[in-house]
Every structure is written in structure tokens, then in C-alpha cells.
Amino acid sequence: MHPNFYNDIVTDSNKKLKRGNSYASHIYLRIFSSGSKYYDRGGFGDAPTTFAASTLNSASFSIRSVKVAPKPPAGFNPVTASNKALEHYGFPTRPTHLARLKAWTAAVFHAKHEVAPNPILGRQYIGRPRSQTFGLSGTSYGEWAGYTDIGSDGGNIKHDNTYANWDVSSIPGDSSYANSEWETDPTVGFWTGIGGATSNSDSIIHAGTADIATTIPQYRCWTEDYPDDPVYEGPVINPEDEVFVEVTYNGDGTTSYFLENTSTGNYSSFTNSTPYYDDTSADFVAEVKGAYLPDFYSTEFTNCSTMWSNGTASGNFDDQAYEKVIMTNSGTSGGTIMAEPGGVNTGNDGFAVDWINYA
């Protein structure tokens, strides 16, 4: 899955930055400073923030663009479509691995309606690299709860794709946190992605869902190329909806995302530029953000899968040596356990993550 990728920037008569035909061509721009501050978050009807054109001559600015996949024509059937058509319309590539093929077929069969990602920049990371180094000892402790495959075989396994399903969990609201401040309020993020687990890792490309403990709980899809801030984008989700999330590094400085609410049939498919990429792990994780871990009770990941060695081999995450990660409030084995994954279910290539403690 690799839609075309390009910039679309013009200036108006007042030398202000704007998007030319961006709404028609389904392009939106993200402009960051050297400190990764978000300056423009347009797309599908958002009014663009404007800047003096001369600002772009400053070395402190870089331009990142996104290409949203075109909507398929009426009657398009991704289950039977050619690989070329799947790529053109932004669907995940048809796998050859039997278990992956089963999960892929279910996901694309339910993908009925492409929806605009409608990006909103967050002000605080969701996923971040592990503070504790994994060593394939069997169990580690930190801010994550889940499982990770670490590149092994002398470092010859390099991950470039992950996907998984899970159900959106329900959390209690918290009247201490205003609905309008959702970007920084207590959150549990569920995600799959690449990187962040090894001692030399300082980046992750990943995507998932967020349960946010505002007065009225909020639920959102998101993507993140850490250390850049997260971008909340993708189909609308609600508790008990099932989602399918795929992350694919294309090898050319871009990452393709496929975010689907399989319960409603709505999906978003788009490609982001990716300045940060670490191929050393494939991750399936719950993570805490904010003041405490909201009570999500239990969430089950299924169909956890990865591709490695530049897309030339694939399998389910339990086909490789994997590490179990337990979330504690100190990030060490001596801390209070906040969330813990259960054992791996080889029947559905997944596992459940159970909430245990707020902090």
C-alpha cells in the first residue's frame, strides 16, 4: 500500500500560505518547526492556518505532506481485486501467509466506506520508546503492557509492517477533566507499530486508539511518528467497536496507515512522511498517558502480525521470539502493576491486556 506522495503549496496575493486544490485532491499539509511544533493541520474542509511565505525560507521549518488514498468506485471488491488496484485505492496488500490472509480478508471485506481522516494534532505523546531495555528474557517491566517482537538472528530481522485487531474498551468519565482538554487528559492508548523496544531505539511509527477520561469519555483513532506529536485522525470509534489497524513503512521515508472500524465499515487510508524510523521491533501494546491509567477493564488483541526483512517474510508475532511487557508505576519489577497481558493465544494470535491499578 503506497499512494502517491507530494506537496501542494501555493501563496495567495497577500503572500500567505494556503493549500491550492488540496480539498479536491485529498491532500493536506503538516508544517513543523525544528521543535516539532504543529503549525498547520488542514484537510477535508479545515480552514488552513496562514503564514507569511517568507517564513518558509527559514531553516527552522520543514514541510511534511500526506496523500489520502482515492475512494474506490461503486462495486469495488477488495477481496477479489488485483494487487495493483489494492495499492491504488489504499487497501492493505494481499498477504500470502495463510493466517495473515484470513485476517486480511476479514478486514477488507468489512471496509465499505472510506472517510476523511480529519487530523487534529495532539499536545502530548501517546506512545514512546521503552525506558527499560528488552533482552528476550521472557518478561520485562515499564510503561507498556503487551508483547513485542525484537529483531533477532544477529540483527537480521528488520520489521516494516504490523497489524492487529482489538475491541474499543469502555472507561469511566472523570469530572475533574474538561471535555475540551482531551488532548492532555488521562488516556490509555492501544496500538501496534514498529520500533521503540530496544536499547538504541529513540523512535516509533505506530497507530491505534485512545480512551480518554474526560467528563464524558472520548474515543479516538490516532497515528504518531515519535518523537513528533500524535495526530488524532481516522474513522469515528465508540466502545465495543472492533478496529483493524495496519502500519507499513514503505522504505522511502513514508509510512502508510490503514485504520478501520470494522463494526461500522468506515476506514481511512493515507500515507504520511516519516522522518523517524526504527526497524528493530514490532509492538502490540497498551500504554498510559497523563495523570493515571483509566480503568479499561480488559482489552483483547487478535490477529497480531508482522512482516520483516523489507517485506520479504511475514508471520504472526508468536512466530518469532517475543517479550512480555508488564506496566508498572515505576517502570521496574519492583513497582505496582498497573496493567498486565495474559498468555499468548496461538489460536487467534493474540492476548488480553487487563487493567489492574490506576497508578
C-alpha positions in Angstrom: 0.0 0.0 0.0 1.8 3.1 -1.2 -0.3 6.0 -2.6 1.4 8.9 -4.4 3.1 11.4 -2.1 3.7 15.0 -2.9 3.4 18.7 -1.7 0.7 21.1 -2.8 1.6 24.6 -1.6 0.8 28.0 -3.1 0.6 31.5 -1.8 -2.2 34.0 -2.3 -1.9 37.6 -3.3 -1.0 38.6 0.2 1.9 36.1 0.3 0.0 34.0 2.7 0.4 30.2 2.7 -2.6 28.2 1.6 -3.5 24.9 0.1 -4.3 25.2 -3.6 -6.6 22.3 -4.7 -5.9 20.4 -1.6 -9.5 19.6 -0.8 -10.2 18.3 -4.2 -7.0 16.2 -4.4 -7.4 15.0 -0.8 -4.0 16.5 0.2 -3.3 18.2 3.5 -0.1 19.7 4.8 1.6 19.5 8.1 4.2 22.1 8.8 6.5 21.7 11.8 9.2 23.7 13.4 12.5 22.2 14.3 11.0 21.6 17.7 8.2 19.5 16.1 5.6 22.1 17.0 2.5 21.7 14.8 1.6 24.7 12.6 -0.9 23.6 10.0 -3.4 20.8 10.4 -5.7 21.3 7.4 -7.7 18.7 5.5 -11.2 18.0 4.2 -12.7 21.4 4.9 -10.5 22.6 7.7 -9.6 26.3 7.2 -5.8 26.4 6.8 -3.7 28.4 9.2 -1.8 31.0 7.2 1.8 32.2 7.4 4.0 34.7 5.5 5.5 32.9 2.6 9.0 34.2 3.6 8.7 32.1 6.8 9.3 29.0 4.7 12.8 30.3 3.8 13.7 29.7 7.5 15.8 26.7 8.2 13.6 26.1 11.2 10.7 24.9 9.1 10.2 21.6 7.2 7.2 20.6 5.2 5.6 17.2 5.5 2.7 16.1 3.3 0.1 13.4 3.3 -1.6 11.6 0.5 -5.0 10.2 1.2 -6.0 7.2 -0.9 -8.7 7.9 -3.6 -12.1 6.4 -2.9 -12.8 3.2 -4.8 -15.6 3.1 -7.3 -19.0 1.7 -6.6 -19.0 -2.1 -6.6 -15.2 -2.3 -5.9 -14.5 -5.6 -4.1 -11.1 -5.6 -2.4 -11.3 -9.3 -1.6 -11.0 -10.1 -5.3 -9.3 -7.0 -6.6 -5.8 -7.1 -8.2 -2.8 -6.1 -6.1 -2.4 -3.1 -8.3 -5.9 -2.0 -7.6 -5.5 -2.6 -3.9 -2.4 -0.4 -3.9 -4.1 2.4 -5.9 -7.1 2.6 -3.6 -5.0 2.3 -0.4 -6.0 -1.2 0.8 -3.5 -3.4 2.6 -1.5 -5.6 0.3 -2.9 -9.2 0.0 -0.6 -11.5 2.0 0.5 -15.0 1.2 0.9 -16.2 4.7 -2.2 -18.3 5.5 -3.1 -16.8 8.9 -2.4 -13.3 7.7 -4.6 -13.9 4.6 -7.5 -14.9 6.9 -7.3 -11.7 9.0 -6.7 -9.5 5.9 -9.8 -11.0 4.1 -12.0 -10.2 7.1 -10.6 -6.7 7.4 -11.0 -5.6 3.8 -14.4 -7.4 3.4 -15.8 -5.1 6.1 -14.1 -2.0 4.7 -17.1 -0.4 3.0 -16.8 3.4 3.3 -13.6 5.5 3.1 -13.9 8.5 5.4 -11.7 11.6 5.7 -9.0 11.3 8.4 -9.8 14.9 9.7 -6.4 15.3 11.5 -6.1 17.1 14.8 -2.7 17.5 16.4 -2.2 16.3 20.0 -0.1 18.1 22.5 1.4 15.1 24.3 2.8 11.8 23.0 0.8 8.6 23.3 3.4 6.0 22.5 7.1 6.5 23.3 10.2 4.3 23.4 10.6 2.0 26.3 12.7 3.3 29.2 13.7 -0.3 30.1 15.7 -2.4 27.7 14.3 -5.7 26.5 16.6 -8.7 26.4 14.3 -11.5 25.3 14.3 -12.8 28.8 10.6 -13.6 28.7 9.3 -10.7 30.8 10.1 -7.0 31.1 8.6 -4.1 33.0 7.9 -0.5 32.0 5.2 1.9 30.7 3.9 -0.7 28.2 1.6 -3.6 28.7 1.6 -6.1 25.8 4.1 -8.0 23.7 6.9 -7.0 21.4 9.0 -8.9 18.8 12.6 -7.8 18.8 14.8 -8.2 15.8 17.0 -11.2 16.5 19.0 -13.6 14.4 22.1 -11.4 14.8 20.0 -8.3 14.0 19.0 -9.6 10.6 15.2 -9.3 11.3 14.1 -5.8 10.4 10.4 -5.1 10.8 8.4 -2.9 8.3 4.8 -3.9 8.8 2.4 -4.7 11.7 -1.3 -5.1 12.0 -3.8 -6.2 14.7 -7.4 -6.2 15.7 -8.9 -5.2 19.1 -12.2 -4.0 20.6 -12.5 -0.4 21.8 -12.8 -0.7 25.6 -15.1 1.5 27.7 -13.8 3.7 30.5 -15.5 5.8 33.2 -15.7 9.5 32.8 -13.8 11.9 35.2 -15.5 15.2 36.1 -12.0 16.6 37.1 -11.1 16.8 33.4 -12.9 19.1 31.0 -14.1 17.7 27.7 -12.3 20.5 25.9 -8.9 19.4 27.3 -9.0 15.9 26.0 -5.6 16.1 24.3 -3.8 16.1 27.7 -6.3 14.3 29.9 -5.7 10.7 31.3 -5.6 8.3 28.4 -5.0 4.6 27.7 -3.7 4.1 24.2 -3.9 0.8 22.4 -1.6 0.5 19.4 0.6 -1.5 17.0 3.7 -0.3 15.4 7.4 -0.6 14.7 10.3 0.4 16.9 10.9 1.7 20.4 11.7 -1.5 22.3 15.5 -1.8 22.1 18.2 0.0 23.9 19.3 2.1 20.9 15.8 2.9 19.8 14.5 6.5 20.0 11.6 6.4 17.6 8.4 4.6 16.9 5.9 4.7 14.0 2.6 3.5 15.2 -1.2 3.9 15.2 -4.1 2.9 17.4 -7.0 4.1 19.5 -7.2 6.3 22.6 -9.7 6.0 25.5 -9.7 9.5 27.1 -11.1 10.1 30.6 -12.7 13.4 30.2 -16.0 14.3 31.9 -17.7 12.5 29.1 -15.3 9.8 27.9 -13.9 10.3 24.4 -12.6 7.6 22.0 -10.3 8.5 19.0 -8.0 6.9 16.4 -4.5 8.3 16.0 -1.1 8.0 14.4 2.3 9.0 15.7 5.8 9.1 14.4 7.6 9.6 17.7 9.3 11.9 18.7 6.8 14.0 16.7 3.4 14.7 18.5 0.5 12.4 17.8 -2.1 13.3 15.2 -5.7 12.2 16.0 -7.1 11.0 12.7 -9.2 8.2 11.3 -12.8 6.9 11.5 -15.1 7.6 14.4 -15.0 4.9 17.1 -17.1 4.0 20.1 -16.9 1.5 22.9 -17.3 -2.2 21.8 -16.4 -1.3 18.2 -13.8 -3.6 16.7 -10.9 -1.9 14.9 -8.2 -3.1 12.5 -5.0 -1.1 12.4 -2.1 -1.6 9.9 1.2 0.3 9.8 3.5 -0.2 6.8 6.9 1.5 6.4 7.4 1.9 2.6 11.2 2.1 2.6 11.2 5.6 1.1 10.7 7.9 4.1 6.9 7.4 4.1 4.5 5.2 6.2 1.1 4.0 5.1 -1.7 3.7 7.6 -5.0 1.8 7.3 -7.4 2.5 10.2 -10.7 0.7 10.1 -13.7 0.5 12.3 -14.8 -3.0 11.2 -18.1 -2.7 13.2 -19.2 0.3 11.1 -17.3 -0.4 7.8 -15.7 3.0 7.9 -12.0 3.3 7.2 -9.2 5.9 6.5 -6.2 5.1 4.3 -3.3 7.6 3.9 0.4 7.9 3.7 2.5 10.2 5.9 6.1 11.3 5.5 8.2 9.6 8.2 11.4 11.3 9.3 11.9 8.9 12.2 12.1 5.1 11.7 13.5 2.2 13.8 13.0 -1.3 12.4 14.2 -3.3 15.4 10.8 -4.3 16.9 7.2 -5.0 16.2 4.9 -4.0 19.0 1.3 -4.7 20.3 0.8 -2.5 23.3 -1.4 -0.7 25.8 0.2 2.4 27.2 -0.7 5.0 29.8 -0.7 8.8 29.1 -1.5 11.5 31.6 -2.1 11.5 35.3 -3.3 7.9 35.7 -4.3 4.8 33.8 -8.1 4.9 33.2 -9.9 1.7 34.1 -10.4 -0.1 30.8 -11.1 -3.5 32.5 -9.7 -5.7 29.7 -8.9 -5.5 26.0 -8.1 -8.4 23.7 -5.7 -8.1 20.8 -6.2 -10.6 18.0 -4.5 -11.3 14.6 -1.3 -9.7 15.7 1.0 -10.0 12.7 4.3 -8.5 11.3 6.4 -8.5 8.2 10.2 -8.3 8.3 13.3 -8.0 6.2 11.9 -5.3 3.9 8.6 -7.1 3.3 10.1 -10.4 2.2 8.9 -12.5 5.0 5.9 -12.5 7.3 4.2 -14.2 10.1 2.2 -13.8 13.3 4.0 -12.2 16.2 4.3 -15.5 18.0 6.3 -17.0 15.1 9.3 -15.1 16.5 10.9 -14.8 19.9 8.7 -12.3 21.8 8.9 -10.4 25.0 6.0 -9.9 27.5 5.8 -6.4 29.0 4.1 -5.6 32.3 3.1 -2.0 33.0 4.3 -0.8 36.5 4.2 2.7 38.0 8.0 2.8 38.4 8.8 1.0 35.1 10.6 -1.7 37.1 9.7 -5.1 38.5 9.5 -3.5 42.0 6.7 -1.1 41.1 3.0 -1.5 41.4 1.5 -3.4 38.5 -1.0 -1.2 36.6 -1.8 -3.4 33.6 -0.6 -6.9 32.6 -1.0 -9.0 29.4 -2.2 -12.6 29.7 -0.7 -15.5 27.9 -0.5 -15.7 24.1 -3.4 -17.4 22.4 -1.9 -19.2 19.4 -5.4 -19.9 18.1 -6.1 -16.3 17.4 -2.6 -14.9 17.5 -3.5 -12.6 20.3 -3.7 -11.9 24.0 -5.8 -10.0 26.5 -4.5 -7.0 28.5 -6.1 -6.5 31.9 -6.3 -3.2 33.9 -5.1 -3.6 37.5 -4.3 -0.2 39.0 -4.7 3.5 38.3 -1.1 4.4 39.2 
